[in-house]
Amino acid sequence: MSVYAVILAGGRGERLWPVSTPELPKPLMPLASGGRTLLQAAYDRVAPVVGVDGGVYLATDERMSEPMRLALGLPREQVIIEPEGRNTAPAIGLAAAFLAMRDPDAVMVVTPADHLVEREDAFRSVLRAAIGAAATGQLVTLGIRPTRPATGYGYVQRGEPLLEVEGHVVYRVARFTEKPNRETAERYVASGEHSWNAGVFVWRVGRILEEIRRLLPDWGAMLDGLSPEAFTGEGRSSLAEAWTALPSVSVDYGVLERSADVAMVPADVGWSDVGDWEAVWRALAGDMSEVAVRGRHVGQDTTRTLIWTTPGKVVATLGVRDMAIVDTPDALLITDLNRTQETRSLSRAARPPEPDWDELRGHDTEGMVSVLEAFPAQCRDALARGAAAELPPTLEGFQRVLCAGMGGSGITGDMLGRLLSVEVVP
């Protein structure tokens, strides 16, 4: 039985603005231990279970596919590119269809790219148990032991025991509940029957595709109609056309809440979705400190506060409590620590307006806007030409390299001068 992991990296992390931006989204934030990004930590958690050679796949959109692929050092054939974000059910379905073409009997682990897990060995133990349960045909979710009555998470109610795998009891899921109010969350935590829904799933690829066909027939028909070419440059336009015509839907709402064969493995692994700055404060402050700092901070009479600043700048606080202060070169956020889930609206309001392209073209007497629009295609053409060029296998016999260019073109000479062992004359 082959097992693959798919890291979902499609979220924007708007509640972690202004550090998380469209250009540098939440998975690339260095919040994990050892200065790792959340994306790298997600890879490190699953790779020992599924194997580092072809076992881990990345599912993301076109815009972020290359930066995230390079961050993990993955080959391009292990990146599954969505035409655009359509929530988790389509992303998972696309990944399952891709893996099914390679191995119809494979088991698929789905994990978000932007969560924290403190006890990674314990997480892998639970994951192996979930893989064993998935092999029996169950759709398996990991249920996180709640540490507080959080209202920002979904909850999973435990039903009767189904089986035991590697020392872990696997339970039938009795009910899913989306983000309850405070009173309900307190009741859930007190009952001992409810877990947080971490968005980590395990199932056979054929089994999840079967449920998508049954419960989301439009998406099922589209996925069934895909050919291997839909995942390459030649067939991507047809995929994009079909993809954008269908609705956005989460796998929880669209599939799991309506399926009869959903199981849960309880997990006590020190999990956090680091969904807002209050969660970052919890992750960085730990149990012994009330002030969490990333950067340089000088403070007096400061409690229960998060300080996040850029290198070279000092943030000083006096008489501050229950605050998140996040300073970046582009923006400064100051918010009540208990209201950081509302940051999304601020991030959207702070976005720069779209340029008036018609007005810009009216002022563009030299046609530079068109030059800029053509630049990505020029880069792709240059890379293709370089890959096709017949170059000597070594620099033996060459004494120096001459680079002819003006202005920005001279950058090539500077780069080659750092890379080559012979003299480069720009």
TILUM-586221 format. One line per field, with one value per residue (C-alpha): residue number from 1; residue in three letters; x, y, z. Coordinates in nm, 2 decimals. Each point is the difference from the previous one (the first is absolute). Example, Ala and Ser with C-alpha at 12.3 -4.5 7.8 and 13.67 -1.06 7.14 Angstrom:
// TILUM-586221
resi: 1; 2
resn: ala; ser
px: 1.23; 0.14
py: -0.45; 0.34
pz: 0.78; -0.07
END
This chain:
// TILUM-586221
resi: 1; 2; 3; 4; 5; 6; 7; 8; 9; 10; 11; 12; 13; 14; 15; 16; 17; 18; 19; 20; 21; 22; 23; 24; 25; 26; 27; 28; 29; 30; 31; 32; 33; 34; 35; 36; 37; 38; 39; 40; 41; 42; 43; 44; 45; 46; 47; 48; 49; 50; 51; 52; 53; 54; 55; 56; 57; 58; 59; 60; 61; 62; 63; 64; 65; 66; 67; 68; 69; 70; 71; 72; 73; 74; 75; 76; 77; 78; 79; 80; 81; 82; 83; 84; 85; 86; 87; 88; 89; 90; 91; 92; 93; 94; 95; 96; 97; 98; 99; 100; 101; 102; 103; 104; 105; 106; 107; 108; 109; 110; 111; 112; 113; 114; 115; 116; 117; 118; 119; 120; 121; 122; 123; 124; 125; 126; 127; 128; 129; 130; 131; 132; 133; 134; 135; 136; 137; 138; 139; 140; 141; 142; 143; 144; 145; 146; 147; 148; 149; 150; 151; 152; 153; 154; 155; 156; 157; 158; 159; 160; 161; 162; 163; 164; 165; 166; 167; 168; 169; 170; 171; 172; 173; 174; 175; 176; 177; 178; 179; 180; 181; 182; 183; 184; 185; 186; 187; 188; 189; 190; 191; 192; 193; 194; 195; 196; 197; 198; 199; 200; 201; 202; 203; 204; 205; 206; 207; 208; 209; 210; 211; 212; 213; 214; 215; 216; 217; 218; 219; 220; 221; 222; 223; 224; 225; 226; 227; 228; 229; 230; 231; 232; 233; 234; 235; 236; 237; 238; 239; 240; 241; 242; 243; 244; 245; 246; 247; 248; 249; 250; 251; 252; 253; 254; 255; 256; 257; 258; 259; 260; 261; 262; 263; 264; 265; 266; 267; 268; 269; 270; 271; 272; 273; 274; 275; 276; 277; 278; 279; 280; 281; 282; 283; 284; 285; 286; 287; 288; 289; 290; 291; 292; 293; 294; 295; 296; 297; 298; 299; 300; 301; 302; 303; 304; 305; 306; 307; 308; 309; 310; 311; 312; 313; 314; 315; 316; 317; 318; 319; 320; 321; 322; 323; 324; 325; 326; 327; 328; 329; 330; 331; 332; 333; 334; 335; 336; 337; 338; 339; 340; 341; 342; 343; 344; 345; 346; 347; 348; 349; 350; 351; 352; 353; 354; 355; 356; 357; 358; 359; 360; 361; 362; 363; 364; 365; 366; 367; 368; 369; 370; 371; 372; 373; 374; 375; 376; 377; 378; 379; 380; 381; 382; 383; 384; 385; 386; 387; 388; 389; 390; 391; 392; 393; 394; 395; 396; 397; 398; 399; 400; 401; 402; 403; 404; 405; 406; 407; 408; 409; 410; 411; 412; 413; 414; 415; 416; 417; 418; 419; 420; 421; 422; 423; 424; 425; 426
resn: met; ser; val; tyr; ala; val; ile; leu; ala; gly; gly; arg; gly; glu; arg; leu; trp; pro; val; ser; thr; pro; glu; leu; pro; lys; pro; leu; met; pro; leu; ala; ser; gly; gly; arg; thr; leu; leu; gln; ala; ala; tyr; asp; arg; val; ala; pro; val; val; gly; val; asp; gly; gly; val; tyr; leu; ala; thr; asp; glu; arg; met; ser; glu; pro; met; arg; leu; ala; leu; gly; leu; pro; arg; glu; gln; val; ile; ile; glu; pro; glu; gly; arg; asn; thr; ala; pro; ala; ile; gly; leu; ala; ala; ala; phe; leu; ala; met; arg; asp; pro; asp; ala; val; met; val; val; thr; pro; ala; asp; his; leu; val; glu; arg; glu; asp; ala; phe; arg; ser; val; leu; arg; ala; ala; ile; gly; ala; ala; ala; thr; gly; gln; leu; val; thr; leu; gly; ile; arg; pro; thr; arg; pro; ala; thr; gly; tyr; gly; tyr; val; gln; arg; gly; glu; pro; leu; leu; glu; val; glu; gly; his; val; val; tyr; arg; val; ala; arg; phe; thr; glu; lys; pro; asn; arg; glu; thr; ala; glu; arg; tyr; val; ala; ser; gly; glu; his; ser; trp; asn; ala; gly; val; phe; val; trp; arg; val; gly; arg; ile; leu; glu; glu; ile; arg; arg; leu; leu; pro; asp; trp; gly; ala; met; leu; asp; gly; leu; ser; pro; glu; ala; phe; thr; gly; glu; gly; arg; ser; ser; leu; ala; glu; ala; trp; thr; ala; leu; pro; ser; val; ser; val; asp; tyr; gly; val; leu; glu; arg; ser; ala; asp; val; ala; met; val; pro; ala; asp; val; gly; trp; ser; asp; val; gly; asp; trp; glu; ala; val; trp; arg; ala; leu; ala; gly; asp; met; ser; glu; val; ala; val; arg; gly; arg; his; val; gly; gln; asp; thr; thr; arg; thr; leu; ile; trp; thr; thr; pro; gly; lys; val; val; ala; thr; leu; gly; val; arg; asp; met; ala; ile; val; asp; thr; pro; asp; ala; leu; leu; ile; thr; asp; leu; asn; arg; thr; gln; glu; thr; arg; ser; leu; ser; arg; ala; ala; arg; pro; pro; glu; pro; asp; trp; asp; glu; leu; arg; gly; his; asp; thr; glu; gly; met; val; ser; val; leu; glu; ala; phe; pro; ala; gln; cys; arg; asp; ala; leu; ala; arg; gly; ala; ala; ala; glu; leu; pro; pro; thr; leu; glu; gly; phe; gln; arg; val; leu; cys; ala; gly; met; gly; gly; ser; gly; ile; thr; gly; asp; met; leu; gly; arg; leu; leu; ser; val; glu; val; val; pro
px: 0.00; 0.15; -0.05; 0.04; -0.03; -0.16; 0.08; -0.28; 0.15; -0.28; -0.09; 0.08; 0.04; -0.17; -0.04; 0.38; 0.02; 0.23; 0.26; -0.20; -0.06; -0.09; 0.37; 0.11; -0.29; -0.04; 0.16; 0.33; 0.01; 0.28; -0.21; 0.11; 0.28; 0.35; -0.11; -0.17; -0.29; -0.34; 0.02; 0.33; -0.13; -0.30; 0.24; 0.22; -0.30; -0.12; 0.32; 0.12; -0.34; -0.04; 0.37; 0.20; 0.04; -0.32; -0.23; -0.09; -0.20; -0.09; -0.34; -0.02; -0.10; 0.19; 0.14; 0.16; 0.09; 0.36; 0.10; -0.14; 0.14; 0.35; -0.05; -0.04; 0.24; -0.27; 0.02; -0.27; -0.18; -0.08; -0.19; -0.38; -0.11; -0.36; -0.12; -0.13; -0.11; -0.33; 0.03; 0.11; -0.24; 0.11; 0.37; -0.01; -0.20; 0.25; 0.29; -0.19; -0.06; 0.36; 0.12; -0.26; 0.15; 0.33; -0.13; -0.38; 0.05; 0.21; -0.08; 0.01; 0.09; -0.12; 0.15; -0.01; 0.32; -0.04; -0.05; 0.23; 0.05; 0.22; 0.03; 0.08; 0.09; -0.34; -0.17; 0.17; -0.11; -0.36; 0.04; 0.11; -0.31; -0.21; 0.16; -0.08; -0.36; -0.02; 0.11; -0.33; -0.20; -0.06; 0.03; 0.22; 0.05; 0.23; -0.18; 0.21; -0.06; -0.14; 0.19; -0.25; -0.36; 0.12; -0.28; 0.22; 0.04; -0.24; -0.07; -0.04; -0.21; 0.13; -0.23; 0.05; 0.34; 0.06; 0.34; 0.35; 0.31; 0.35; -0.12; -0.25; -0.37; -0.19; -0.35; -0.30; -0.08; -0.34; -0.02; 0.18; -0.07; 0.14; 0.13; -0.24; -0.08; 0.18; -0.26; -0.02; 0.38; 0.02; -0.25; 0.19; 0.33; -0.16; -0.16; 0.33; -0.17; 0.10; 0.33; 0.11; -0.01; 0.36; -0.05; 0.23; -0.16; 0.10; -0.18; 0.05; -0.01; -0.27; -0.21; 0.00; -0.06; -0.30; -0.15; 0.06; -0.18; -0.30; -0.02; 0.14; -0.10; 0.10; 0.35; 0.01; -0.08; 0.26; 0.27; -0.09; 0.04; 0.36; 0.28; 0.37; 0.04; -0.22; 0.29; 0.25; 0.04; -0.18; -0.33; -0.01; -0.23; -0.28; 0.04; -0.02; -0.32; -0.18; 0.14; -0.12; -0.35; -0.06; -0.08; 0.24; -0.06; 0.19; 0.06; -0.15; -0.33; -0.02; 0.11; 0.09; -0.32; -0.21; 0.20; -0.08; 0.36; 0.19; 0.24; 0.21; 0.33; 0.05; 0.32; 0.17; 0.30; 0.03; -0.19; -0.08; -0.13; 0.18; -0.30; 0.04; 0.24; -0.15; 0.09; 0.35; 0.03; -0.10; 0.26; 0.29; -0.08; -0.04; -0.14; 0.25; 0.02; -0.28; 0.21; 0.09; 0.26; 0.14; 0.26; 0.13; -0.23; 0.05; -0.29; -0.12; -0.32; -0.09; -0.20; -0.19; 0.14; 0.14; 0.28; 0.10; 0.25; 0.24; 0.38; 0.16; -0.30; -0.08; -0.36; -0.03; -0.31; -0.11; -0.31; -0.13; -0.22; -0.20; 0.15; 0.15; 0.25; 0.12; 0.24; 0.12; 0.16; -0.34; -0.25; -0.04; -0.28; -0.11; -0.29; -0.17; 0.15; -0.36; -0.12; 0.27; -0.25; -0.14; 0.33; -0.12; -0.22; 0.29; 0.23; -0.26; -0.06; 0.38; 0.06; 0.12; -0.26; 0.03; 0.19; -0.21; 0.16; -0.18; 0.12; 0.36; 0.00; -0.11; 0.32; 0.22; 0.13; 0.30; -0.21; 0.17; -0.32; 0.00; 0.37; -0.07; -0.30; 0.23; 0.28; -0.13; -0.02; 0.36; 0.12; -0.16; 0.14; 0.35; -0.02; -0.11; 0.28; 0.26; -0.13; 0.03; 0.34; 0.30; 0.25; 0.35; -0.02; 0.28; 0.18; 0.33; 0.20; -0.19; 0.19; -0.28; -0.37; -0.11; -0.36; -0.13; -0.29; -0.12; -0.19; -0.20; 0.15; 0.33; -0.15; 0.07; 0.38; -0.02; -0.18; 0.23; 0.30; -0.12; -0.08; 0.28; 0.36; 0.15; 0.02; -0.32; 0.03; -0.34
py: 0.00; 0.33; 0.31; 0.36; 0.33; 0.31; 0.33; 0.25; 0.35; 0.21; 0.22; 0.37; 0.04; 0.34; 0.00; 0.02; 0.32; 0.20; -0.28; -0.24; 0.15; -0.13; 0.02; -0.17; -0.20; -0.17; -0.34; 0.18; 0.17; -0.12; -0.10; -0.36; -0.12; 0.06; 0.29; -0.22; 0.12; -0.15; -0.16; -0.16; -0.13; -0.16; -0.18; -0.11; -0.15; -0.22; -0.09; -0.27; -0.18; 0.01; 0.03; 0.29; -0.15; 0.07; -0.03; 0.36; 0.22; 0.36; 0.14; 0.37; 0.26; 0.12; 0.32; -0.16; -0.34; 0.09; 0.18; -0.28; -0.27; 0.16; 0.04; -0.38; -0.10; -0.21; -0.10; 0.16; -0.33; -0.01; 0.33; -0.01; 0.34; 0.12; 0.25; 0.21; -0.05; -0.18; -0.11; -0.34; -0.25; 0.09; 0.02; -0.34; -0.15; 0.13; -0.15; -0.33; -0.02; 0.07; -0.27; -0.25; 0.02; -0.12; -0.24; -0.06; -0.19; 0.27; 0.15; 0.37; 0.22; 0.36; 0.26; 0.38; 0.19; 0.26; -0.18; -0.06; -0.33; -0.01; -0.38; -0.12; -0.36; -0.03; 0.15; -0.26; -0.28; 0.12; 0.04; -0.36; -0.12; 0.21; -0.15; -0.35; 0.10; 0.16; -0.33; -0.15; 0.25; 0.27; 0.37; 0.09; 0.34; 0.08; 0.14; 0.24; -0.01; 0.35; 0.20; 0.28; 0.08; 0.16; 0.14; 0.03; -0.37; -0.27; -0.29; -0.38; -0.21; -0.34; -0.30; -0.37; -0.17; -0.16; -0.17; 0.04; 0.06; 0.02; 0.08; 0.27; -0.04; 0.11; 0.13; 0.05; 0.37; 0.08; 0.37; 0.30; 0.35; 0.31; 0.28; -0.01; 0.29; 0.03; -0.18; -0.29; -0.02; -0.02; -0.28; -0.19; 0.02; -0.10; -0.30; -0.16; -0.14; 0.28; 0.08; 0.29; -0.07; 0.05; -0.04; -0.30; -0.29; -0.34; -0.22; -0.22; 0.21; -0.21; 0.03; 0.38; 0.03; -0.24; 0.22; 0.32; -0.17; -0.09; 0.33; 0.26; -0.15; 0.31; -0.01; -0.37; 0.01; 0.26; -0.20; -0.32; 0.18; 0.10; -0.14; 0.00; 0.29; 0.22; 0.01; 0.12; 0.32; -0.16; -0.07; 0.26; 0.24; -0.26; -0.07; 0.37; 0.05; -0.29; 0.09; 0.36; -0.10; -0.20; 0.12; 0.04; -0.26; -0.14; -0.37; 0.02; 0.14; -0.16; -0.35; -0.09; 0.14; -0.21; -0.32; -0.31; -0.14; 0.27; -0.09; 0.19; -0.07; 0.22; 0.19; 0.18; 0.15; 0.37; 0.12; 0.35; 0.14; 0.33; 0.17; 0.35; 0.20; -0.11; -0.36; 0.12; 0.15; -0.33; -0.19; 0.24; 0.09; -0.36; -0.06; 0.20; 0.34; 0.25; 0.20; -0.16; 0.18; -0.05; 0.27; 0.26; 0.12; 0.23; 0.01; 0.09; -0.11; -0.19; -0.32; -0.24; 0.16; -0.11; 0.21; -0.08; 0.24; 0.02; -0.02; 0.32; 0.16; 0.00; -0.01; 0.16; -0.05; 0.16; -0.11; -0.22; -0.30; -0.24; 0.15; -0.13; 0.24; -0.11; 0.23; -0.06; 0.23; 0.04; 0.02; 0.02; -0.19; 0.08; -0.21; -0.14; -0.35; -0.13; 0.14; -0.12; -0.22; 0.33; 0.09; -0.14; 0.30; 0.24; -0.19; 0.03; 0.37; 0.07; -0.15; 0.25; 0.08; -0.17; 0.22; 0.18; -0.16; 0.20; 0.32; -0.13; -0.10; 0.36; 0.13; -0.28; 0.16; -0.24; -0.32; -0.12; -0.15; -0.25; -0.07; -0.08; -0.22; -0.20; -0.04; -0.34; -0.15; 0.13; -0.17; -0.33; 0.03; 0.07; -0.30; -0.22; 0.12; -0.06; -0.35; -0.07; 0.15; -0.23; 0.11; -0.15; -0.25; 0.18; 0.33; -0.16; 0.21; 0.32; 0.29; 0.25; 0.06; 0.33; 0.12; 0.28; 0.19; 0.34; 0.09; -0.28; -0.24; 0.03; -0.19; -0.32; 0.07; 0.06; -0.32; -0.21; 0.16; -0.15; -0.34; -0.08; -0.09; 0.21; 0.38; 0.17; 0.34; 0.18
pz: 0.00; -0.11; 0.21; -0.12; 0.18; -0.15; 0.16; -0.06; -0.04; -0.14; 0.30; 0.01; 0.38; 0.00; 0.37; 0.03; -0.20; -0.04; 0.02; -0.21; -0.34; -0.35; -0.09; 0.33; 0.13; 0.34; -0.09; -0.07; 0.35; 0.22; 0.30; 0.05; 0.22; -0.11; -0.21; -0.26; -0.20; 0.06; -0.34; 0.07; 0.34; -0.18; -0.23; 0.28; 0.19; -0.28; -0.20; 0.25; -0.03; -0.38; -0.12; -0.13; -0.35; -0.18; 0.31; 0.06; -0.24; 0.02; -0.11; -0.05; -0.26; -0.31; 0.16; 0.30; -0.15; -0.08; 0.32; 0.21; -0.21; 0.03; 0.37; 0.04; -0.28; -0.17; -0.37; -0.21; -0.05; 0.37; -0.02; -0.07; -0.12; 0.04; -0.26; 0.29; 0.36; 0.03; 0.36; 0.14; -0.18; -0.35; 0.10; 0.17; -0.29; -0.25; 0.20; 0.04; -0.38; -0.07; 0.24; -0.12; -0.35; 0.14; 0.27; 0.03; 0.33; 0.17; 0.34; 0.01; 0.30; -0.02; 0.23; 0.00; -0.07; 0.28; 0.33; 0.30; 0.17; 0.31; 0.04; -0.35; 0.10; 0.17; -0.31; -0.22; 0.23; -0.04; -0.37; -0.04; 0.19; -0.23; -0.31; 0.14; 0.05; -0.35; -0.15; 0.12; -0.20; 0.26; -0.06; 0.30; 0.17; 0.29; 0.30; 0.22; 0.37; 0.08; 0.26; 0.03; -0.13; -0.32; -0.22; -0.31; -0.07; -0.12; 0.23; -0.05; 0.23; 0.07; -0.05; 0.08; -0.04; -0.34; 0.03; 0.15; -0.21; 0.15; 0.34; -0.11; 0.03; -0.32; 0.06; -0.23; -0.04; 0.14; -0.10; -0.14; 0.13; -0.16; 0.24; 0.29; 0.23; 0.33; 0.21; -0.24; -0.02; 0.38; 0.01; -0.27; 0.19; 0.32; -0.16; -0.09; -0.32; -0.24; -0.17; -0.22; -0.37; -0.11; -0.38; -0.01; -0.20; -0.11; -0.26; -0.30; -0.32; -0.15; 0.31; 0.01; -0.37; 0.04; 0.27; -0.21; -0.29; 0.23; 0.20; -0.24; -0.34; -0.21; 0.15; -0.03; -0.37; -0.06; 0.18; -0.18; -0.33; 0.06; -0.20; 0.09; -0.23; 0.22; 0.25; -0.25; -0.21; -0.30; 0.17; 0.28; -0.19; -0.02; 0.37; 0.08; -0.20; 0.17; 0.34; 0.02; -0.11; 0.32; 0.35; 0.30; 0.27; 0.30; 0.04; 0.35; -0.12; -0.34; 0.09; 0.36; 0.17; -0.24; -0.01; 0.21; 0.01; 0.18; 0.29; 0.24; 0.17; 0.32; -0.01; 0.29; -0.18; 0.09; -0.31; -0.10; -0.33; 0.08; -0.15; 0.14; 0.21; 0.32; -0.10; -0.09; 0.35; 0.15; -0.21; 0.08; 0.36; 0.13; 0.34; 0.21; -0.18; -0.07; -0.25; -0.34; -0.20; -0.35; -0.05; 0.25; 0.27; 0.30; 0.24; 0.35; 0.16; -0.31; 0.03; -0.23; -0.31; -0.33; -0.16; -0.36; -0.16; -0.29; 0.05; 0.09; 0.17; 0.37; 0.13; 0.34; 0.22; 0.33; 0.19; -0.28; 0.05; -0.23; -0.32; -0.32; -0.16; -0.34; -0.19; -0.36; -0.26; -0.17; 0.29; 0.38; 0.17; 0.36; 0.13; 0.31; 0.03; 0.05; -0.34; -0.23; -0.19; -0.14; -0.17; -0.34; -0.06; 0.07; -0.24; -0.28; 0.07; 0.00; -0.34; -0.26; -0.26; -0.34; -0.25; -0.26; -0.30; -0.26; 0.16; 0.03; -0.37; -0.08; 0.17; -0.14; -0.31; -0.03; 0.03; 0.33; 0.14; -0.29; 0.06; 0.37; -0.10; -0.24; 0.26; 0.15; -0.35; -0.08; 0.32; -0.10; -0.35; 0.14; 0.22; -0.29; -0.22; 0.28; 0.05; -0.37; -0.06; -0.06; 0.25; 0.08; 0.29; 0.19; 0.00; -0.08; -0.25; 0.07; 0.17; 0.03; -0.09; -0.16; 0.07; -0.23; 0.13; 0.13; 0.31; 0.14; -0.25; 0.18; 0.29; -0.18; 0.01; 0.38; 0.05; -0.21; 0.17; 0.33; -0.15; -0.24; 0.08; -0.29; -0.02; -0.12; -0.16; -0.01
END
